[in-house]
Amino acid sequence: MSTYPPNTSNSYLRGFTLIELLVLLSVFGILFALGVSIFARSRQTQALLAAQAQLSTDIERARSFSRRYSYNYRVTLTISTRSYVIEPITGTPPAAVTVVAGYPKITATLPSNIQVISTVPSAATALVFIYTGPYGRLNASNYSMRIGYGNGANDLKTDVDLVGVTGQVIRRGIFQ
């Protein structure tokens, strides 16, 4: 037979103290704050990797177009607007250059949160290089483009390098 009110002397009816609940809430708060910061950094990394993939793939396409159509393909990366144009041309600078119509042309812009930090060789406004047809050779031996997420010193950065006469595109890892 049970009695009412229940016997409170039994240990199984004991709950958590206020201190225990506060400790639990503070641990959850710390874990939540860590998770948010890790998630934000992960989003930055993914955005930077996507921009790097976009830029390097389009540069590889310029070389492929140069080989396929036997035309010179000029790549112009404008630093201030974060945009680039890949277009077929006749002639090789500094001689007169004419843009050829009727062949593939790519115009693209990097996402708004991605900045062009530096280029090698150093370019004030735009970096220009040419894949010459029919073999898709680069007009100079090495180029490098550093792009980053944001402008701060602790922001993420990565490099896209063009190496050798063939202009092979190399993607570097993420760093600060």
N, C-alpha and C positions, 0 to 999 in steps of 0.2 A: 504494500500500500504506500502510495507516495504522499508526501506532505506538501502543503503550500504555505508559504513560499518555499522554494527549493532550498536545500541545505547549502549555504555558501561556504562552508568550511572545506569542501572538497577542492582539490587543486586543479581539477580539470575545468573549472569554470573561470579560472583566472585569465585575464586578458593582457594586452600589451600595456606597458606604462607609457606615459607621455614622452619620456626621454627616448625610449626605444623607437617610437614612431618618428620622432624628430631626426634621429640618426638615420633611419631608413629613408626618410624623405631627402635628407642631405646627400646620401649616397646616390639615390636616383637622380638628383639634380646635377651632380658632378658627371655622372655617366651621360646624361642628356646633353650637357654642354660639350663634352668631348665628341659625342656623336655628331652634333651640328657642325663643329669646326672641321671634322674629318669629311663630312659630306660636302661642305662648301669647297674644300681643297680638291676633292675628287671632281666636282663639277668644273673647276678651273682647269684641271689636268685634262679632262675629256675635251673641253672646248679648244685648248691649245693643240692637242693631238689631232683633232678634226681639222683645224686650220692648217696644220703642218701637212696632213694628208692631202688636203685640197690643193695646196700650193705645189707640193712635190709631184702629185699625179698630173696636174696640168702642165708642168714643165716636162715631164716624161712624154706627155702627149705631143708637145711641140717637137721634140726630137723624132717621135714616131711619124708625125705629119711631114717633117723634113725629109725623112727617108722614103715615105710612101709617095709623096707628090713631087719629089726632086726639086723643091723650092727651098730657099732660105726662109727660116722662121725666126722672127724677132720677138723676144720677150722683153717687155718694158714694165718694170715694177716701180710704180710711183709711190714714194715713201709717205708723203703727207696724206694722201687719200686712201692708203692701204689697198690700192687697186692695181691690177695688172692686165695687160693686153698681150695676147699671143696672136701674131698675124703673119701671113706669107708676104714676102717682099722679093723684089728683083734687085740685084745689085748688092754691094756690100759697102757699108760706111767706111771711110768718109765720102765715097763716091755718091752720086745721086741714087736715092732709094725710092722705089715705087711700090705701093701696096697692091697686091694682086687680088682681084675680085674672083669669086666663084670657088674659092677653096676654104676649108674650115678656119674659123677665127674664134678665139675664146676671149671674152671680156668678163672679168670676175673681180669681186671685192672681198677682202678678208672680213670676218665678223667685226662688229663695232668694238668689242672688248679686246681685240687682238691688235697689237701695235708692231710695226716694223722698227726694231731697235737699231740695228746696224747692218751694214753690208760690207763685203770685201770683194772687189776694191771699194773703197769708201765713195759713197755717192751722196751728194747734197740733196738732190730732188728725185732722181730716178736712177735705177740700175737697169742697164740695157745689155743684153747679150743675144747672140745669134747662133742658131743651129744651121749649118750650111748643108744644103742638099748636094748630091743625092745620098751622102753617107751619114748625115746627121751629126757632123762634127761641130764642136764648140769653137767659136772664133778666138777664144783665149783659154788658158789652161784651167784656172780655178776661180770659182765664184762662191760666195757664202752669204746667206741671208739669216739674220737672227731675228726671230719673232718672239713676242712675249705677251703674257696676259697682264695687262695693266702697265703702269710706268714706274712703280716703286722698286726699291732695291731688293726687297724680299719677294717680289713677284716671280712667277715661273717663266722660264725661257726655254727655247729650243732652237736648233740650227737646221737649216736645209743647205747642203753643200753640193756643188757641181764639181766633179773631180775629173781631171785629165782631159785629153783632147776629145774623148767621146762624150764628155759631159754627163757621166753617170751621176744620178741623183742619190745622195746619201742623207738619210734622216738621222739626226742625232737625238739622244735621249733628253728627257726633261731635267732641268737643273734650276737652281736659284741664282 
